[in-house]
Amino acid sequence: MTSRERMLTAINNGKPDRLPGQVHCWMPYYLNAYLGGCDQFEAYERFGMDMAIYCGPILTYDERDLANWQWSRTDLGTDADGVHRWIDVYKTPGGELKCTGAANEITPWTTEPLIKTKQDFEIFAKYFPVPTGVDGSPVRAAKERLGDRGILRGGTWGYGQVGAWQSFCFMVGTQEAIMFAIDEPEWVHHVEQTMVAKQVKVIEMMGGEVPLDLIEIGGGAGSNTVISPNLHEEFCLPYDKLQVDALHAAGFKVVYHLCGGLMKMLDHVVANGSDGLETMTPPSMGADTDLALAEKLVGDKLFFVGGFDQNRGFEHGTPDVVRTMVHELHAACPNGGYICCPSDHFFHGNLENLQAFSDALKECEY
């Protein structure tokens, strides 16, 4: 099989010739610090690995909408630890919204979320620009460059991350989102309904224009290490299903993302209609995935991506340790429908361990 055939077989929950693998998106820090600033294609080529190329379309907007959402940033400088901070202000005809952020050389993060009150959200809902057009030319160019070496992955438009609950947590903060869900559930439903209605329109524009093989929805804030199964059923499931139905209607395969505890959410992921589930994070990384048990319970309904502990393997392991880990994950999914992958982004890792990961995949024949 070619890498593309192998990966497509896995996301169709079939059994390829051998275990396919990818990384969960090459981080710029790793590419620059360890791989000389190469791009994601060149990184995969270096290790001889199946490719999962992350890319997306160009989204276009009405100039009037952009004029009603004026962004400005105040730079607060960089401290002695190398942390850079800033304040973002968005001016609209209905008032101003503010958030703050920070970043180091590895990654950025939010220090103050954008939405603090119900009124803030109404301003956001009215003026936050929604795409009016989709240009798939960057994805078509990536597909041409990719050829038969793997698949193209991406997401759809949203705020922060595309899952409705995850997006809400990004807007208000995770702890605040949980409290809103308990104290003011009707308002949370209003927020999610509003956002998903906008997202569905963008998904419809993507159909036939954007040749992605797999689209990711959901988010770690829906994991059972963050919220209860009951909260997930109320505030994730109905909106996830709307997204999945729209994506399927537009011709896309869907992988649902839970980068935390997920064993108590398996039935909910099946119910939302997703084709696959990631990141299958193991207990050694603070989650709860038992890959063999997940395969037994829902492996006939979902393909899986993930499962590899990159901290133990890439950062602190040896080639022999990595090889053993990959073979154990392969044994947990004997019927295929599985792409071996680090369970999250990684920023450090010995090159020989990444090569061992790629080599071990080739040994795991079905």
Number of C-alpha atoms within 10 A of each C-alpha: 11 14 20 20 16 24 29 19 21 24 25 16 22 16 20 22 15 17 28 31 27 24 26 20 17 20 17 18 16 19 18 12 12 15 15 10 14 15 15 19 17 13 18 20 13 14 16 14 23 25 25 27 26 20 17 24 22 14 15 13 13 12 9 9 17 15 14 17 19 15 15 12 13 11 11 12 11 14 10 6 7 11 14 17 20 17 16 17 17 19 17 20 12 14 12 15 20 18 18 17 16 18 16 14 10 13 12 13 11 16 15 18 17 21 21 16 9 12 12 16 18 14 17 21 15 14 21 18 18 20 19 13 15 20 16 19 15 15 23 19 10 19 20 10 11 17 12 16 22 24 26 21 22 20 20 20 20 17 16 12 21 22 31 31 29 23 22 24 22 20 23 19 19 19 12 14 21 21 11 15 17 12 11 12 16 11 13 20 19 10 19 21 16 13 21 19 13 16 23 20 15 21 22 16 16 24 19 12 16 23 23 27 20 22 19 22 23 27 23 22 26 29 22 22 19 16 16 13 22 13 16 20 18 13 19 25 25 18 23 25 18 18 27 25 18 19 23 16 13 18 18 22 20 25 27 27 24 25 27 27 24 29 20 15 20 15 14 20 28 18 14 20 21 26 22 27 26 28 28 30 27 21 14 11 18 12 19 18 22 17 23 16 13 19 21 12 14 15 21 13 15 26 25 28 29 25 26 26 24 24 18 16 25 26 17 14 18 17 20 13 16 27 22 16 18 26 17 15 21 26 14 17 23 15 17 26 27 34 28 24 26 25 24 22 13 20 19 18 18 15 16 15 22 22 18 21 30 23 18 21 22 15 14 18 14 14
